[in-house]
């Protein structure tokens, strides 16, 4: 997925216009923090309050083929996991918990970005929060992200 592509921008704009409480996490958040890499989807961590899930479903109902419009609060149990919405050119993974953390617990560790075509700011995890989530991952791309985030923190060259 191209983070500057029209589907990415349209989706984030819809989330903001519907007042969805979310944080961008994963590869796109890593990019917002200074290490841009290829990613195939958008990962968001949501506040799983029923009213927020209703706003999320409303936002997704008008996006792509509208597959996300059928989401309900019951789709987000207290256990960790993700709901994947497959829309053309913009797969979306929706989390309500990540490594034991919730939207509310990670919101203080977020930053904001303005993106042309998106009404309002995009909230994304800062480097410290991303490192916290990725430090126990065994996935190679998460370990590379962790290394690059640490290099950014030290002001080092981003080339491997």
C-alpha positions in Angstrom: 0.0 0.0 0.0 1.2 3.5 -0.8 0.8 5.6 2.4 0.3 8.6 0.2 -2.1 6.9 -2.1 -5.7 8.0 -2.5 -7.3 5.0 -0.8 -5.1 5.5 2.3 -6.0 9.2 2.4 -9.7 8.5 1.8 -9.9 5.9 4.5 -8.2 8.1 7.1 -10.4 11.1 6.1 -13.5 9.0 6.5 -12.4 7.9 10.0 -11.8 11.5 11.0 -15.0 12.8 9.5 -16.9 10.2 11.5 -15.0 11.1 14.7 -13.6 7.6 15.1 -11.1 7.3 18.0 -8.2 5.4 16.5 -4.4 5.3 16.5 -2.4 4.3 13.4 0.0 1.5 14.3 2.2 -0.9 12.4 4.2 -0.1 9.3 2.4 3.2 8.5 3.1 4.5 12.0 6.7 3.5 11.6 6.7 5.6 8.4 5.2 8.6 10.2 8.1 8.2 12.7 10.8 8.5 10.0 11.4 5.0 8.6 9.4 4.6 5.5 9.0 1.0 4.3 6.6 -0.9 2.1 3.5 -2.1 3.9 0.5 -3.9 2.4 -2.2 -2.8 4.9 -3.2 -0.1 7.3 -3.3 -1.2 11.0 -5.3 0.8 13.5 -6.0 0.4 17.2 -9.4 1.6 18.2 -11.3 2.6 21.3 -13.7 -0.4 21.6 -16.4 1.6 23.3 -19.7 0.6 21.6 -20.4 4.2 20.4 -16.9 4.3 18.7 -17.5 0.9 17.0 -20.8 2.3 15.6 -18.9 5.4 14.2 -16.3 3.1 12.8 -18.9 0.9 11.1 -20.6 4.0 9.7 -17.2 5.3 8.3 -16.4 1.9 6.7 -19.9 1.4 5.3 -19.1 4.2 2.7 -15.6 3.0 1.9 -14.9 0.7 -0.9 -17.4 -2.1 -1.1 -18.6 -1.3 2.5 -17.6 -4.6 4.1 -16.8 -2.9 7.4 -20.3 -1.4 7.7 -21.5 -4.6 9.4 -19.1 -4.4 12.3 -20.7 -4.4 15.8 -19.2 -4.0 19.3 -19.4 -7.8 19.7 -16.7 -8.1 16.9 -14.2 -6.7 19.5 -14.1 -9.0 22.5 -11.7 -8.3 25.4 -9.2 -10.8 24.0 -6.4 -9.7 21.6 -7.0 -10.2 18.0 -7.7 -8.3 14.8 -10.6 -7.8 12.5 -9.4 -7.7 8.9 -11.4 -5.7 6.3 -10.3 -6.5 2.8 -11.1 -3.6 0.5 -9.5 -3.1 -2.9 -6.1 -1.5 -2.6 -6.5 -0.8 1.1 -6.6 -3.8 3.5 -7.4 -2.7 7.0 -6.5 -4.5 10.2 -8.5 -3.2 13.2 -7.2 -4.0 16.7 -8.8 -3.2 20.1 -5.8 -4.6 22.0 -2.1 -5.0 21.1 0.4 -6.8 23.4 -2.0 -6.1 26.4 -2.4 -2.4 25.5 -5.5 -0.5 24.6 -6.3 2.7 22.8 -6.7 4.5 26.1 -3.4 3.2 27.5 -1.4 4.1 24.3 -3.1 7.5 23.4 -0.7 9.4 25.7 2.1 7.9 23.6 0.8 9.2 20.3 1.8 12.0 18.0 -0.2 13.8 15.3 0.4 14.4 11.6 -1.4 16.4 9.0 -1.9 14.8 5.6 -3.3 16.6 2.6 -6.8 15.3 1.9 -7.5 14.3 5.4 -9.7 16.5 7.6 -8.1 16.8 11.0 -5.0 15.3 12.4 -4.0 11.6 12.1 -3.0 10.2 15.5 -0.2 7.6 15.3 2.0 5.8 17.8 5.3 7.5 18.7 8.6 5.7 18.6 8.6 4.7 22.2 5.1 3.0 21.9 6.1 1.3 18.7 9.2 -0.1 20.3 7.1 -1.3 23.2 4.8 -3.2 20.9 7.5 -4.6 18.6 10.2 -5.6 21.2 8.6 -9.0 21.9 7.7 -9.8 18.3 9.5 -12.6 16.4 8.5 -11.3 13.0 11.5 -10.3 10.9 9.9 -7.0 9.7 9.1 -6.0 13.3 12.7 -6.7 14.4 13.9 -4.5 11.4 11.4 -1.8 12.4 12.7 -2.0 16.0 16.3 -1.6 14.8 15.5 1.3 12.6 13.4 3.1 15.3 16.4 2.8 17.6 18.7 4.2 14.9 16.3 7.1 14.5 16.4 7.8 18.2 20.2 7.9 18.1 20.3 10.0 15.0 22.1 7.3 13.0 22.1 6.6 9.3 18.9 4.8 8.2 20.7 2.6 5.6 21.1 -1.0 6.7 
